[in-house]
Amino acid sequence: MSRKLHALLIKSALIQSKIERERVRPAPDWIMLLRLKLLRLRLKSRLSALSRPPMPKASLAFARA
């Protein structure tokens, strides 16, 4: 596993724990929850892009045409 992928997984887990802590508070800050969830979504997108195998060059040329 690459260092970048590992770092993103750790950040994602930290954000998830912050979301959970905020949700169980007596009066959760909904703006903070939305920001954290958007950040988690962006991280998931980056994780998905990193974990995907690269496309072969022939497929890239075909996709551009």
Summary of the structure (lengths in Angstrom):
residues: 65
radius of gyration: 16.9
end to end distance: 33.6
largest distance: 55.4
contacts: 137
relative contact order: 0.14
helix: 80%
strand: 0%
